[in-house]
Amino acid sequence: MIQLKSVSKKFKLFNQQNAIIPVIENANLNVNPGECVALVGASGSGKSTLMRMIYGNYLATSGSILVDGINLTKAEPREILEVRKRKLGYVSQFLRVVPRVPTLKVVAEPLLSIGKPEAESLEMAEALLEELNIPKKLWQLSPTTFSGGEQQRVNIARGFCYAFPALLLDEPTASLDKENRDIVISLINRAKNKGTAIVGIFHDQHARELICDREIEVKKFTPDRNGSDA
Amino acid sequence: MTPLLKVENLKKNYGTQIGCSGISFNLHPGEVMGIVGESGSGKSTLLNCLAGHLQPDEGSVFYNTKTDGLVDTILMNEPDRRMLGRTDWAFVHQNPRDGLRMSISAGGNVGERLMAVGERHYGHIRENALSWIDQVEISTDRIDDRPSTFSGGMQQRLQIARNLVTGPRLVFMDEPTGGLDVSVQARLLDLLRNLVIKMNLSAIIVTHDLAVVRLLADRLMVMKSGHVIESGLTDQVLDDPQHAYTQLLVSSVLQV
């Protein structure tokens, strides 16, 4: 479902002494439907960079990234947007929303954008918000003023509202209490059982053990920057 | 798929000064493209060439018309181009005074576009105007007031209503939120975003405000000194800019 073939990434910072920072070198990865792969490594090792490249947010310097057979490194912007709409979801660490839009609409948006009827979409969103313990009186408010944990759960609800065949999760359980963490874990496992291919960053060891089938050390894709890596 | 707009090698000089040069791109139905760059980079020149307000020196602008397919709008005769401007196209000016008639009522401003395409039934025109004034969140009891009595944000929303009433397919916008205070900007952007999705509009938005394009645009073109230096998916260009100037532009934004 998600396939990386000798992917590399170098950042060139023109305004900072033209510094060239190689982050990823020759990354290969293959994630099958229903499989969950955790990216592990110290901070700065390139986990997020790798995730963002898969989402088309960062350009790969070389190599190819395929999601359901579509090569994102060669795709037009509208083709990438289409993949994001129907194939590849992304739950980031932070919620980014337009002020004024009520929580329920924020969660239902992925369904509405693929043309699902409004009533059906909102019903699905309600069920997810309910499951994730977001108080009903908050549903009609914009999530901008919610607490960190609430925002994260809204973000998760949004990511799971539509059954994406491929999903990227960036620390989905980071700022949650135990009870909510278990709910999120079961949500992820349910998606897996339905065949969703997942790549994620989970710092929470417990969650990782319950969800992931494989761990990938990102360090093995990290080029030796100044010889001190060994 | 046939693009809605197909631009090839467009060039416009002011004497020896470059306005814009070597511009080529395709815009597909439902796509929103942002053009960003500093003042004087050629953004508005390009937009005016595309919308038929300026005659380019070289190149072509093909538009996929409903009846005849792709037609070069630069070689089109003036009446046809004006008809396109009244029906399929819309142009939202930075200053609402440029896009509105300040001395006729708000309803008249919206109704005039309808009359220009042949609507004559006063009842229908008023009903339609009322519905649009409501959609752009102006209180309907202001329909008979002149836009000169409106606030800047209301004038801008009225201009949008006037432009969209004829159900255009392509909207050109020149700094639609310039000159508005921040709270009004957010409201206008949210409104525009919903209308774009609901009406499946294609749009080209010129702005120097990166927050505007992040919210509205699917893709971006970055201009400098009349040339396009970088283009791509909006969040990719903003989060992983490849060109020295774009990196400078993105890193110059003050964090709130």
Interface residues (C-beta under 8 A of the other chain):
Chain A: F11 K12 L13 F14 N15 R52 G56 N57 Y58 L59 P77 R78 I80 L81 V98 P99 R100 V101 S113
Chain B: H28 E31 A186 R187 L189 D190 R193 I197 L215 D218 R219 G232 L233 T234 D235 Q236 D239 D240 Q242 H243 A244 Q247 L248 S251
